[in-house]
């Protein structure tokens, strides 16, 4: 508010200085007449001018400006003592006014903000030629007020929007699944929006003893619109995964959901994703990849990686989703890594093959003896800002006894 106030004061002072140089009177002021009060905001009073002592904040009806404000038109009084309109007002003698010229300062919608006035203790100092000059100066102040009003509205809107986005960010973050572990799996997440809201989302559910369903999705675009679509999808995930289970059926239902959301819209959207159905009783992973970066299955003690790339196009493009489900066997002490393309797009600065870069990332994390998610978290903490949302999910199958709690504040190499 102080910044806005100072800009108005500066504009008003500049206008009064222009009046001082172009109008023969000795006293000039800018006043507000809102709320039926006459209040002088800025004044220049040269030597020999009217006897105006600040602060002035009086009932509007006690001032000359009352007539200017009520008529929304200029008022010229060449000799106040000869004017039946004002010669009985106390302010005439208190201010020693003989010559007066006031013009209204208007808002864009016609409301009166106040007055711009010139006055002098001598009669016949002001005339009709000075009216258009003051009206021009008044328009300068009017424009300044409108700009400041617009600035305040935009600032208040920005503050309200920021508060709403922060609240939405907290709701989104607390809604998504949290870390999970039992005797068969240990699941760790990292969720980093590039803005307050993200179009990336993930979920993980224990379907039955020894059987788990996990999914990671990336809605096209960024920000609020992507986040809203993501939350609409997220609200369906638990029921789909817990009841339908199988990868094709789950992803086909999501595909139809996206199509239905935009069937009456000219502009549509799509999302990529991968859903994994893990049966630890059989040591099998069934999955469907819908145009998403391939998940990676790797063994901690061996330099072997398997990519989960079997699948089809992104969700929301085709009315009938092709039934292309992948199936792989896994062994003890293997980890499954799912991620959105924000990870490779942001950190793969050399623009080498994303899988080549990802292999080096995994290998380097293993060399440091740190789990993959905390390792990537350190990478992100070193960045000033992210170019895209980043969401990753690490699933350790047959975790080691004692777990793998790691403090990401520990120091370790992060170069990849």
C-alpha positions in Angstrom: 0.0 0.0 0.0 2.9 2.4 0.8 4.3 1.9 -2.7 0.9 2.7 -4.3 0.4 5.7 -2.0 3.8 7.2 -2.9 3.1 6.9 -6.7 -0.1 8.8 -6.2 1.6 11.5 -4.1 4.3 11.8 -6.8 1.8 12.3 -9.6 -0.2 14.8 -7.5 2.9 16.8 -6.6 4.1 16.8 -10.3 0.7 18.2 -11.4 0.7 20.9 -8.7 4.2 22.0 -9.8 2.9 22.2 -13.4 0.0 24.3 -12.1 2.4 26.5 -10.2 4.2 27.3 -13.5 1.1 27.8 -15.7 -1.6 29.2 -13.4 -1.2 32.7 -11.9 -2.7 31.7 -8.5 -0.5 31.2 -5.4 -2.3 28.2 -3.8 -3.0 24.8 -5.3 -4.3 21.5 -3.8 -5.6 18.0 -4.6 -8.4 17.0 -2.3 -10.7 13.9 -2.0 -14.4 14.4 -1.5 -15.3 10.8 -1.0 -17.5 9.7 2.0 -18.9 13.2 2.3 -15.6 14.5 3.6 -13.3 17.2 2.3 -9.7 16.2 2.8 -6.7 17.9 1.3 -4.2 15.3 0.2 -1.4 17.4 -1.5 -0.8 21.1 -1.5 1.6 23.8 -2.8 1.1 27.1 -1.1 3.4 29.9 -2.3 4.4 32.9 -0.2 1.4 35.3 -0.1 -1.0 32.5 -0.8 -4.2 31.6 1.0 -4.0 30.8 4.8 -4.5 27.0 4.6 -3.2 25.1 7.6 -2.9 21.3 7.3 -4.3 18.9 8.1 -7.7 19.7 6.5 -10.4 17.0 7.0 -13.8 18.6 7.2 -17.5 17.8 6.3 -17.8 18.2 2.5 -20.7 20.7 2.8 -18.4 23.2 4.5 -16.2 23.5 1.4 -16.2 25.0 -2.1 -15.4 21.6 -3.4 -18.9 20.4 -2.4 -20.3 22.2 -5.4 -17.7 20.8 -7.8 -18.2 17.3 -6.5 -22.1 17.4 -6.6 -22.2 18.9 -10.1 -19.2 17.0 -11.5 -18.3 20.1 -13.3 -15.8 23.0 -12.9 -16.5 25.9 -10.6 -14.9 29.3 -11.3 -15.3 32.1 -8.7 -13.5 35.3 -9.6 -14.3 37.1 -6.3 -15.6 35.1 -3.4 -16.8 38.1 -1.5 -19.1 39.0 -4.4 -20.4 35.5 -4.8 -23.7 34.6 -3.1 -22.8 30.9 -3.5 -19.8 31.0 -1.2 -19.5 34.4 0.6 -21.3 33.0 3.7 -19.1 29.9 4.0 -16.7 30.1 7.0 -13.9 28.7 4.8 -14.0 31.9 2.7 -12.6 34.0 5.6 -10.6 31.2 7.2 -8.6 30.5 4.1 -8.7 34.1 2.9 -10.1 33.0 -0.5 -11.0 35.6 -3.1 -10.3 33.7 -6.4 -11.1 30.1 -6.8 -11.2 27.5 -9.6 -11.9 23.8 -9.0 -12.4 20.9 -11.4 -13.5 17.4 -10.5 -11.2 14.4 -10.5 -13.2 11.4 -11.8 -12.9 7.7 -11.8 -13.4 5.9 -15.1 -16.9 4.9 -14.1 -17.9 8.5 -13.4 -17.6 8.5 -9.7 -16.0 11.6 -8.2 -12.7 11.0 -6.4 -12.1 14.6 -5.5 -11.1 18.0 -6.8 -8.1 19.8 -8.2 -8.1 23.4 -7.2 -6.3 26.7 -7.6 -7.0 29.7 -5.3 -5.7 33.1 -4.4 -6.3 35.7 -1.7 -6.7 38.4 -4.4 -9.8 38.7 -6.6 -9.9 38.2 -10.4 -6.7 36.2 -10.6 -8.4 33.3 -12.4 -10.6 33.2 -15.5 -12.3 30.9 -18.0 -9.0 30.4 -19.9 -7.6 28.4 -16.9 -10.5 25.9 -16.8 -9.3 23.6 -19.7 -5.8 23.7 -18.3 -6.9 22.4 -14.9 -9.2 19.8 -16.6 -6.1 18.4 -18.5 -4.2 18.2 -15.2 -7.2 16.6 -13.5 -7.2 13.8 -16.2 -3.6 13.0 -15.5 -4.5 12.4 -11.8 -7.5 10.4 -12.8 -5.4 8.1 -15.0 -2.9 7.7 -12.1 -5.7 6.7 -9.7 -7.2 4.2 -12.2 -3.7 2.6 -12.7 -3.3 2.4 -9.0 -6.7 0.9 -8.5 -6.0 -1.7 -11.2 -2.6 -2.4 -9.5 -4.3 -3.0 -6.2 -6.9 -5.2 -7.6 -4.3 -7.3 -9.4 -2.2 -7.4 -6.3 -5.1 -8.5 -4.2 -6.1 -11.1 -6.8 -2.5 -12.4 -6.9 -2.5 -12.7 -3.1 -5.8 -14.5 -3.0 -4.8 -16.8 -5.9 -1.5 -17.6 -4.2 -3.3 -18.5 -1.0 -5.7 -20.7 -2.9 -2.8 -22.4 -4.8 -0.9 -23.0 -1.6 -4.0 -24.6 -0.1 -4.5 -26.7 -3.2 -0.9 -27.7 -3.1 -1.2 -29.0 0.4 -4.4 -30.9 -0.4 -2.8 -32.4 -3.5 0.3 -33.5 -1.6 -1.6 -35.0 1.3 -4.1 -36.8 -1.0 -1.4 -38.8 -2.9 -0.2 -42.1 -1.5 2.5 -42.1 1.1 5.6 -44.4 1.6 4.7 -48.0 2.2 6.5 -51.1 3.5 5.8 -54.6 4.6 7.7 -57.9 4.6 7.6 -58.1 0.8 8.0 -54.6 -0.6 9.4 -51.2 0.4 8.0 -48.3 -1.6 9.5 -44.8 -1.7 8.2 -41.8 -3.5 9.5 -38.4 -4.6 7.0 -35.8 -5.8 8.3 -32.4 -6.9 6.0 -30.0 -8.8 7.7 -27.4 -11.0 4.9 -25.0 -9.9 2.6 -25.1 -6.9 0.4 -27.7 -8.6 1.4 -30.7 -10.7 -0.1 -32.8 -13.4 2.0 -35.8 -12.2 0.4 -38.3 -9.9 1.0 -41.7 -8.5 -0.7 -44.3 -6.3 0.0 -47.6 -4.6 -2.4 -50.1 -3.1 -2.1 -53.5 -1.3 -4.8 -55.4 -3.3 -4.5 -58.6 -1.2 -1.8 -60.5 0.7 1.3 -60.5 -1.5 -0.4 -58.7 -4.4 0.2 -54.9 -5.1 -0.9 -52.4 -7.7 1.1 -49.3 -8.5 0.6 -46.6 -11.1 2.3 -43.4 -12.2 0.7 -40.9 -14.6 1.7 -37.7 -16.3 -1.1 -35.3 -17.6 -0.2 -33.3 -20.6 0.8 -29.7 -19.8 1.5 -28.0 -16.4 -0.1 -26.1 -13.6 -3.7 -25.8 -12.5 -5.5 -27.4 -15.5 -3.3 -30.4 -15.5 -3.6 -30.8 -11.7 -7.4 -30.7 -11.9 -7.5 -33.4 -14.6 -5.0 -35.4 -12.5 -7.2 -35.1 -9.4 -10.2 -36.2 -11.3 -8.3 -39.3 -12.5 -6.8 -39.9 -9.0 -10.3 -40.1 -7.4 -11.0 -43.2 -9.5 -7.7 -45.1 -9.0 -8.4 -46.9 -5.7 -11.6 -48.4 -6.8 -10.2 -49.4 -10.2 -7.0 -51.0 -8.9 -8.6 -52.7 -5.9 -11.6 -54.2 -7.9 -10.4 -54.5 -11.6 -6.8 -55.2 -10.8 -5.5 -56.4 -14.2 -3.4 -53.8 -16.1 -5.4 -53.7 -19.4 -8.8 -53.3 -17.6 -7.5 -50.6 -15.3 -5.8 -48.6 -18.1 -8.7 -49.1 -20.4 -11.1 -47.6 -17.8 -8.8 -44.7 -17.4 -8.6 -44.2 -21.1 -12.4 -44.1 -21.3 -12.5 -41.6 -18.4 -10.3 -39.2 -20.2 -12.3 -39.5 -23.4 -15.6 -38.9 -21.6 -14.1 -35.8 -19.8 -13.4 -34.1 -23.1 -16.0 -35.6 -25.5 -17.9 -32.3 -25.7 -14.8 -30.2 -25.9 -13.0 -29.0 -29.1 -9.6 -29.3 -27.3 -8.8 -32.6 -25.7 -5.9 -33.8 -23.6 -4.0 -37.0 -23.0 -1.9 -38.5 -20.3 0.9 -41.1 -20.3 1.4 -43.6 -17.6 2.4 -47.1 -16.5 0.5 -49.5 -14.2 2.2 -52.4 -12.6 0.5 -55.4 -11.0 3.0 -57.2 -8.8 2.3 -60.7 -7.5 4.9 -61.6 -5.0 3.4 -65.1 -4.5 4.4 -65.9 -8.1 7.3 -63.5 -8.5 5.6 -61.8 -11.5 5.0 -58.3 -12.7 2.2 -57.6 -15.2 2.2 -54.1 -16.6 0.8 -51.8 -19.3 2.8 -48.8 -20.5 0.6 -46.1 -22.1 3.2 -44.0 -24.0 5.2 -43.5 -20.8 9.0 -43.7 -20.3 9.8 -47.3 -19.5 10.1 -48.4 -15.9 13.3 -50.1 -14.9 13.7 -53.4 -13.0 17.3 -53.8 -11.7 19.1 -55.9 -9.2 21.2 -54.2 -6.5 24.0 -56.8 -6.7 24.1 -57.2 -10.5 24.6 -54.9 -13.4 21.4 -56.1 -15.2 18.4 -53.9 -16.1 15.0 -54.8 -17.6 12.8 -52.1 -19.2 9.1 -52.2 -18.9 8.2 -50.7 -22.3 5.5 -53.0 -23.6 2.3 -51.2 -24.1 0.4 -48.7 -26.3 -0.4 -45.1 -27.0 -1.1 -42.4 -24.3 -4.5 -42.5 -22.6 -7.2 -40.3 -24.2 -6.1 -40.7 -27.8 -7.9 -43.9 -29.0 -11.4 -44.9 -28.2 -10.4 -48.5 -27.9 -7.1 -49.1 -26.1 -4.9 -51.9 -27.6 -4.5 -54.8 -25.2 -0.7 -55.0 -25.0 0.3 -56.2 -21.5 3.8 -57.1 -20.6 4.8 -59.8 -18.1 8.2 -60.4 -16.5 9.6 -62.5 -13.7 11.6 -61.0 -10.9 14.0 -62.3 -8.3 14.8 -61.4 -4.7 16.6 -58.1 -4.0 15.4 -56.5 -7.2 14.0 -52.9 -7.4 11.5 -51.4 -9.8 11.8 -47.7 -10.7 9.0 -45.7 -12.2 9.3 -42.0 -13.2 7.8 -39.2 -15.3 9.7 -37.6 -18.1 10.4 -34.5 -16.0 13.3 -36.3 -14.5 15.2 -37.0 -17.7 14.1 -33.8 -19.5 15.5 -31.7 -16.6 18.7 -33.5 -15.8 19.8 -35.1 -19.1 21.6 -31.9 -20.1 23.8 -33.7 -22.7 20.7 -34.9 -24.6 22.0 -38.4 -24.8 19.6 -41.3 -24.9 17.3 -41.1 -21.8 17.9 -44.8 -21.0 21.7 -44.3 -21.3 21.5 -41.4 -18.9 19.1 -43.3 -16.6 21.5 -46.3 -16.5 24.3 -44.1 -15.4 22.1 -42.5 -12.7 21.1 -45.9 -11.3 24.7 -47.2 -11.4 26.1 -44.1 -9.7 23.5 -44.2 -7.0 24.4 -47.9 -6.3 28.1 -46.9 -6.2 27.4 -44.4 -3.5 25.5 -47.0 -1.5 22.5 -44.7 -1.2 19.0 -45.7 -2.2 17.9 -44.3 -5.5 15.1 -41.9 -4.3 17.2 -40.1 -1.6 20.0 -39.8 -4.2 17.7 -38.2 -6.7 16.3 -35.9 -4.0 19.8 -34.6 -3.4 20.1 -33.9 -7.2 16.8 -31.9 -7.1 17.8 -30.0 -3.9 20.8 -28.7 -5.8 18.6 -27.1 -8.5 17.2 -23.6 -8.3 14.1 -24.4 -10.2 12.6 -27.3 -12.2 11.6 -27.2 -15.8 8.9 -29.8 -15.4 7.1 -31.7 -12.7 9.1 -34.7 -11.4 7.5 -37.8 -9.9 9.3 -41.0 -9.1 8.4 -44.2 -7.4 10.9 -46.9 -6.2 9.7 -50.3 -5.2 12.2 -52.6 -3.5 11.1 -56.2 -3.7 12.1 -58.5 -0.9 13.7 -55.7 1.2 16.7 -56.4 3.4 16.2 -57.0 7.1 16.3 -53.8 9.0 15.0 -51.6 6.2 16.8 -48.7 4.5 16.1 -45.5 6.4 18.4 -42.8 5.0 18.8 -39.2 6.0 19.0 -37.3 2.8 20.9 -34.5 4.5 24.0 -36.9 4.5 26.6 -35.8 2.1 27.4 -37.9 -0.9 28.5 -37.3 -4.6 25.6 -36.2 -6.8 27.3 -35.8 -10.2 25.7 -37.9 -12.9 
